[in-house]
Amino acid sequence: MLIVGELINTSRKAIKPAVEKRDAAFIQDLAQKQVDAGADYVDVNCGTMVFNEPETMAWLVETIQAKVQAPLCIDSPNPQAVDVGLSLAKHGQPMLNSITAEKQRFADLLPLVVKYKTKIVGLCMDDSGMPETADDRLRIARKLIQDLTAAGIPEDDIYLDPLVKPVSTGDRAGMEVLETIAAIKDEHPSVHGICGLSNISYGLPNRKTLNQVFMIQTMTMGMDGYILDPLDKTMMGFLYASRATLGQDEFCMKYLAAHRNGLYRG
């Protein structure tokens, strides 16, 4: 299971002013809290800083790494910002979030994946737009796997995002994702899955409940990566509990350790 802490993102209300003011202590504290709460990677996204994204990315990467030694997930569609962020990443194997099967985006970002030997998040989207069905997603997933492995990317470094859509927009929105996860795992057991969860609940009340339930459902289908808020102790509790009940936590050792350390709320 791979957890990417999602909180350092300038689209978030509290983050953008801290970044604009170059409040290093605030950013470092947030990075450390996410790692302490169980994040394996810290996501770094300053995509809203459209006029100085590469410069801002450099400041964020250097600031975070001065405090924590967790690897970073460099999160941007901007090849220049990605290049800057990956060139400065020094702890562990970095991750790039994200590439797609869109011809131009794939061509722009693949050389950086190869150059920096990153893990790679691949969105199941191509030039025809957002997929609707599991079959559409699976077709794009196969293309991404084929093209990434042809470039020398190991399957174990590939994390496919099936693109979660709000269940409020259609009864099948959740099931299309679950069916996609299961099909990819069946065809390519070494390829990983990853997603954010909040889209599933968009437009509905009690969003956290829907997000938590959907995480458990995706885990049962083989999802093994999430981009989430690791400071949400209820969500983390469901994650540790699900790993234990799905046989992914020998003798429940991670569950027990997390309990002792107060990392989740029962």
Secondary structure, 3 states (H helix, E strand, C coil): CEEEECCCECCCCCHHHHHHCCCHHHHHHHHHHHHHCCCCEEEEECCCCCCCHHHHHHHHHHHHHCCCCCCEEEECCCHHHHHHHHHHCCCCCCEEEEEECCHHHHHHHHHHHHHHCCEEEEECCECCECCCCHHHHHHHHHHHHHHHHHCCCCHHHEEEECCCCCHHHCCCHHHHHHHHHHHHHHHCCCCEECEECHHHHCCCCCHHHHHHHHHHHHHHHCCCEEEECCCCHHHHHHHHHHHHHCCCCHHHHHHHHHHHCCCCCC
